[in-house]
Amino acid sequence: MELNLKKPIVFFDLETTGVQVAKDRIVEISIFKVHPNGNKESKTWLVNPTVPIPPETSAIHGITDEKVADKPTFKELAHEIKKMMEGCDLGGYNSNRFDIPLLAEEFLRADVDFDMKKHKAVDVQNIFHKMEQRTLSAAYRFYCNKDLENAHSAEADTLATYEILTAQLDKYEDLVNDIDFLADFSTRGNTSADMAGFIIFNDKGEECFSFGKYKGRTVVDVLSENPGYFSWIQQADFPLYTKKVLTEIKLRGFNS
């Protein structure tokens, strides 16, 4: 089944130096773009992360310091990548929890604005886990009846993710071929305002802290009561996107 699209969707996958959103860097990014008329385009970049790639990470995806030494940095690629994603929804495998937050960090480090409110996000892993509870390779075998060759290659994982989603639509009658529905369905009840889960929405739709001494308190109340908490978060080791969202909430308070 082909996707029923109102606007293009970009499936993407990252290979990285590690799994810490706030610290690690992209070493490979692959994009597979599907247009509403059915046209498709793809592009893959190796990326110089400007920091050493741990040997244990290279052992997983096969990308070493030597392999990316002469490749462009993410900052050099950022505008080209953003241009390919502009006006598109996003699709990935475990993308809501990892790929999208880490990509947002890289964009912000490159001084390129990234606003998730402009994109719907379909996480194919979340659909899979709701339906079957397995991994990417198992999902590919289950839905597409094929073995995933070159797993942990960004390009192979990206194409597999797209194929899995189209197969899921064929298999499950209760899945609606609509990106808005799939984005809502694949959030798994995710109520975070900042993608990383440090700021979440309560039942009233208010942003609240999900950690520390102010856990469960609204951001607006905390910043009013303790203005220094904003400065502490800005200086601490939180994701850049979390700091961006916190700043937007603070500025919204000034403008209200």
C-alpha positions in Angstrom: 0.0 0.0 0.0 1.3 3.4 -0.9 1.2 6.2 1.7 -1.7 8.6 1.5 0.2 11.9 1.8 -1.0 15.5 2.0 2.6 16.7 1.9 6.0 14.9 1.5 7.4 12.7 4.2 11.1 12.2 4.9 12.2 8.9 6.4 15.6 9.3 7.9 18.1 7.3 9.9 21.3 8.3 11.8 24.4 6.6 12.7 26.2 8.3 15.5 29.1 8.4 17.9 26.9 7.0 20.7 23.4 7.2 22.2 23.5 10.3 24.4 21.3 12.9 22.7 23.0 15.9 24.3 26.6 14.8 23.7 26.9 12.5 20.7 27.3 13.4 17.0 26.1 12.2 13.7 28.5 10.2 11.5 26.0 9.2 8.8 22.6 10.4 7.8 20.3 8.9 5.1 17.1 10.6 3.9 14.4 8.9 1.8 11.8 11.4 0.7 8.4 10.4 -0.6 6.2 12.9 -2.4 2.4 12.9 -2.5 2.5 12.0 -6.2 4.5 8.9 -5.5 7.9 10.3 -6.6 10.8 9.3 -4.4 14.3 10.6 -3.8 17.1 9.7 -1.5 20.5 10.9 -0.3 23.1 9.7 2.1 25.9 11.6 3.7 28.9 10.5 5.7 29.6 13.2 8.3 32.8 14.2 10.1 31.6 14.4 13.8 34.6 16.5 14.8 35.0 14.2 17.8 36.5 10.7 18.0 34.2 7.8 17.2 34.6 5.2 20.0 35.9 1.8 18.7 32.9 0.0 20.3 30.6 2.2 18.3 32.5 1.7 15.0 32.3 -2.0 15.6 28.5 -1.7 15.3 28.0 0.5 12.2 31.5 0.1 10.6 32.2 3.9 10.4 35.6 4.8 11.7 37.5 8.1 12.2 39.5 7.4 9.1 36.4 6.9 7.0 35.0 10.3 7.8 38.2 12.3 8.2 37.7 14.1 4.9 33.9 14.3 5.0 31.9 17.5 5.6 30.9 18.4 9.1 27.2 18.5 10.0 27.4 22.3 10.2 28.6 22.3 6.5 25.7 20.1 5.6 23.0 21.5 7.8 21.3 23.9 5.3 21.2 21.3 2.6 19.7 18.7 4.9 17.1 21.2 6.3 16.2 22.2 2.8 15.4 18.6 1.9 13.3 18.3 5.1 11.4 21.6 4.8 7.7 21.3 4.5 7.8 17.6 5.2 6.6 15.3 7.8 9.2 12.9 9.4 9.4 9.2 9.6 11.8 6.9 11.3 12.5 3.9 13.5 12.8 4.8 17.2 13.0 8.4 15.8 10.8 10.1 18.4 13.1 9.0 21.2 16.5 9.3 19.5 16.9 10.3 15.9 14.7 13.5 16.0 16.1 14.8 19.3 19.7 14.2 18.2 19.1 15.7 14.8 17.6 18.8 16.5 20.7 19.1 18.7 22.9 19.0 15.6 20.8 21.7 13.9 21.0 23.9 16.9 24.7 23.4 17.3 25.0 24.5 13.6 22.9 27.6 14.4 20.1 26.3 12.2 16.6 26.6 13.7 14.7 23.4 14.0 11.0 23.5 15.2 9.2 20.2 15.6 5.9 22.0 15.7 6.2 22.3 11.9 6.4 18.5 11.4 4.3 15.5 12.1 6.4 12.5 13.3 5.6 8.9 12.5 7.7 6.4 14.6 7.5 3.1 12.9 9.0 1.3 15.9 6.2 2.5 18.1 3.6 1.2 15.7 5.5 -2.1 15.6 5.8 -2.4 19.4 2.1 -1.7 19.8 1.3 -4.4 17.3 4.1 -7.0 17.5 6.9 -6.2 20.0 10.1 -6.8 18.0 13.3 -5.2 16.6 14.0 -3.5 13.2 15.5 -6.7 11.6 12.6 -8.8 13.0 10.1 -6.2 11.9 11.5 -6.3 8.3 11.4 -10.0 8.3 7.9 -10.1 9.8 6.3 -7.5 7.6 8.3 -7.7 4.3 9.4 -11.3 4.5 13.0 -10.3 3.7 16.2 -10.3 5.7 17.7 -6.9 6.4 21.1 -6.8 4.9 23.6 -4.2 6.0 21.7 -3.5 9.2 23.2 -0.4 11.0 23.8 1.1 7.6 21.8 4.4 7.7 20.6 3.9 4.1 19.5 0.3 4.5 17.7 1.1 7.8 16.0 4.1 6.2 14.6 2.1 3.2 13.6 -0.8 5.5 11.7 1.6 7.7 9.7 3.0 4.7 8.9 -0.5 3.5 7.8 -1.6 7.0 5.4 1.3 7.3 3.8 0.6 3.9 3.5 -3.1 4.9 2.0 -2.2 8.2 -0.7 -0.3 6.4 -1.5 -3.4 4.3 -1.6 -5.7 7.3 -3.6 -3.8 9.9 -7.1 -2.6 8.9 -7.3 -0.4 11.9 -4.3 1.7 10.8 -5.5 4.7 8.8 -3.4 5.7 5.8 -3.1 9.3 7.0 0.1 10.9 8.4 -1.8 12.8 11.1 -3.3 9.5 12.4 0.0 7.6 12.2 1.9 10.4 14.0 -0.7 10.4 16.8 -0.8 6.6 16.9 3.0 6.2 17.0 3.6 8.6 19.8 2.8 5.9 22.4 1.2 8.5 24.6 4.3 10.7 24.5 3.4 14.0 26.1 6.8 15.7 26.1 7.2 19.3 25.0 10.9 19.0 24.4 11.2 15.6 22.7 13.7 14.4 25.4 11.1 14.2 28.1 12.4 16.8 30.6 9.4 19.0 30.0 6.0 17.3 29.6 2.4 18.4 29.3 -0.1 17.8 32.1 -3.7 17.0 31.7 -4.5 20.7 31.2 -1.9 21.0 28.4 0.5 23.0 30.6 4.3 22.4 30.4 5.7 20.8 33.6 9.1 19.6 34.7 9.4 15.8 34.8 12.5 15.7 37.0 14.2 17.0 40.1 12.7 19.0 43.0 10.1 20.6 40.8 8.8 17.4 39.2 5.2 17.8 38.3 5.2 21.6 38.8 4.4 23.8 35.8 7.3 25.6 34.2 5.6 28.9 34.4 5.1 28.6 38.2 8.6 27.4 38.8 10.3 30.2 36.8 8.1 32.8 38.5 9.0 31.3 42.0 12.7 30.6 41.2 14.0 32.6 38.2 17.5 31.2 38.8 16.3 27.7 37.8 16.2 28.9 34.2 19.8 29.9 34.3 20.8 26.7 36.0 19.2 24.6 33.2 20.8 26.8 30.5 24.2 26.2 32.0 23.8 22.5 32.8 24.2 19.5 30.5 20.6 19.4 29.1 19.8 19.0 25.4 19.9 22.2 23.4 16.3 21.6 22.2 15.1 21.4 25.9 16.8 24.7 26.5 15.2 26.2 23.4 11.7 25.1 24.5 12.3 26.4 28.0 13.4 29.8 26.6 10.2 29.9 24.4 8.1 29.3 27.5 9.9 32.0 29.4 9.6 34.5 26.6 5.9 33.6 26.2 5.4 34.7 29.8 7.0 38.0 29.1 4.8 38.6 26.1 1.5 37.6 27.7 
